[in-house]
Amino acid sequence: MNDTLSEALNEQMNFEFFSAHVYTAMAGYCSAESLDGFANFFLVQAEEERFHGMKIYKYLNDRGIHVHLTGMEDPRNNYGSVLEVFEHAYAHEMIVTRRIYHLSDLALNDREHATMQFLKWFIDEQVEEEAMFDSIINKLKRIEKDSNAFFMMDNEFAQRTFTPPAGA
């Protein structure tokens, strides 16, 4: 693997850890609003992002590449509504998708087949992530004025847990 690709994978690993930081901050906002189910949703999302970062960490180590951790910027901590939080999360996931596509392009250009195969899992994951956030945003827009539906959604998210995907 060439240096450009290995450095880009290292950057993505750090971005996945930053994503966990972003989602933990979103959970903090939801907790401050006494929306514990929504907070749980984002805490689970943060776990998932750490899992993604560690997946890249392990891949780099398996390929004999020295992992470099970096510092991270402060995440956004304040929002005007839960809908705004989810819209920000969706925009963040679209950035992640563009970054994964860039990594895939680098791997393809270098004919780095092992990395291309490794990144396929992340491409599939991003399709799911974007679809999930888009669906939640649409639901939040529909129930905006229905406090009972909002309460039910908060309760539903309180049940969310993270289970690492089989074979991941």
C-alpha positions in Angstrom: 0.0 0.0 0.0 1.4 3.4 -0.9 1.9 6.2 1.6 -1.0 8.3 0.2 -3.5 5.6 0.8 -2.2 4.6 4.2 -2.2 8.2 5.3 -5.8 8.7 4.0 -6.9 5.5 5.9 -5.3 6.9 9.1 -7.1 10.2 8.6 -10.4 8.3 8.1 -9.8 6.3 11.3 -9.3 9.6 13.2 -12.5 11.0 11.5 -14.5 8.0 12.7 -13.3 8.7 16.2 -14.2 12.3 15.7 -17.7 11.2 14.5 -18.1 9.4 17.9 -17.2 12.7 19.5 -19.8 14.5 17.4 -22.5 12.0 18.3 -21.7 12.1 22.0 -22.1 15.8 21.9 -25.5 15.4 20.3 -26.4 12.9 23.0 -25.4 15.6 25.5 -27.8 18.1 23.9 -30.6 15.6 24.0 -29.9 14.7 27.6 -30.0 18.4 28.5 -33.4 18.6 26.9 -34.6 15.6 29.0 -34.9 13.4 25.9 -33.2 10.3 27.2 -34.3 8.1 24.3 -32.8 10.5 21.7 -29.7 10.7 23.8 -29.4 7.0 23.9 -29.8 6.9 20.1 -26.7 9.1 19.7 -24.7 7.3 22.4 -25.3 4.1 20.4 -24.3 5.9 17.3 -21.1 7.0 19.0 -20.3 3.4 19.9 -20.9 2.4 16.2 -18.5 5.1 15.1 -15.8 4.0 17.5 -16.3 0.5 16.2 -15.7 1.8 12.6 -12.5 3.6 13.8 -11.3 0.4 15.4 -12.1 -1.6 12.3 -9.7 0.7 10.3 -7.2 0.6 13.2 -7.1 -3.2 13.0 -6.9 -3.2 9.2 -3.9 -0.8 9.3 -2.2 -2.9 11.9 -2.9 -6.1 9.9 -1.2 -4.4 6.9 1.8 -3.5 9.0 1.1 0.2 8.9 1.8 2.4 12.0 -1.4 4.0 13.2 -1.3 7.7 14.1 -3.9 9.2 16.4 -4.5 12.9 16.1 -6.3 15.5 18.2 -9.8 16.6 17.2 -11.7 19.8 17.0 -14.6 20.6 19.3 -17.9 19.3 18.1 -21.0 21.4 18.0 -22.9 21.1 21.3 -26.0 23.3 20.9 -28.9 23.0 18.6 -32.4 24.6 18.3 -34.3 21.4 18.1 -34.0 17.6 17.9 -34.8 17.9 14.2 -31.8 20.2 13.8 -29.6 17.6 15.6 -30.7 14.9 13.1 -30.2 17.2 10.1 -26.7 18.0 11.3 -26.1 14.2 11.8 -27.3 13.5 8.3 -25.0 16.1 6.8 -22.2 14.6 8.8 -22.9 11.2 7.4 -22.8 12.6 3.9 -19.3 13.9 4.6 -18.3 10.5 5.8 -19.7 9.0 2.6 -17.7 11.4 0.4 -14.6 10.5 2.4 -15.1 6.7 2.0 -15.7 7.2 -1.7 -12.4 9.1 -1.9 -10.6 6.3 -0.1 -12.2 3.8 -2.6 -11.0 5.9 -5.5 -7.4 6.0 -4.1 -7.5 2.2 -3.6 -8.9 1.7 -7.1 -6.3 3.9 -8.7 -3.5 2.0 -7.0 -5.2 -1.4 -7.8 -5.0 -2.1 -4.0 -7.5 -4.9 -4.1 -7.4 -5.8 -0.4 -8.3 -2.3 0.5 -11.0 -2.1 -2.1 -12.6 -5.1 -0.6 -12.2 -3.8 2.9 -13.8 -0.5 2.0 -16.8 -2.2 0.4 -18.2 -2.8 3.9 -17.9 0.9 4.7 -19.7 1.8 1.4 -22.6 -0.5 2.3 -22.7 0.9 5.8 -22.9 4.5 4.6 -25.9 3.6 2.4 -27.6 2.3 5.6 -26.5 5.3 7.7 -27.8 7.9 5.2 -31.1 6.1 4.7 -31.6 5.8 8.5 -31.0 9.5 9.1 -33.2 10.5 6.1 -36.0 8.4 7.4 -35.8 9.7 11.0 -35.8 13.3 9.7 -38.9 12.7 7.6 -40.6 11.2 10.6 -39.6 14.1 12.8 -41.0 16.5 10.3 -44.3 14.6 10.2 -44.7 14.5 14.0 -43.4 17.9 14.7 -46.6 19.1 16.3 -47.7 15.7 17.8 -46.2 15.5 21.3 -47.5 11.9 21.7 -45.7 10.7 18.6 -42.5 12.5 19.7 -42.7 10.8 23.1 -43.2 7.4 21.5 -40.2 8.0 19.2 -38.1 9.0 22.3 -39.2 5.7 24.0 -38.4 3.7 20.9 -34.9 5.1 20.7 -34.4 4.4 24.4 -34.4 0.7 23.4 -31.7 1.0 20.8 -28.5 -1.0 21.4 -25.2 -1.5 19.5 -24.3 -5.0 18.4 -21.3 -5.3 16.2 -22.2 -6.8 12.8 -21.5 -10.5 12.4 -18.3 -11.0 10.4 -17.3 -7.3 10.6 
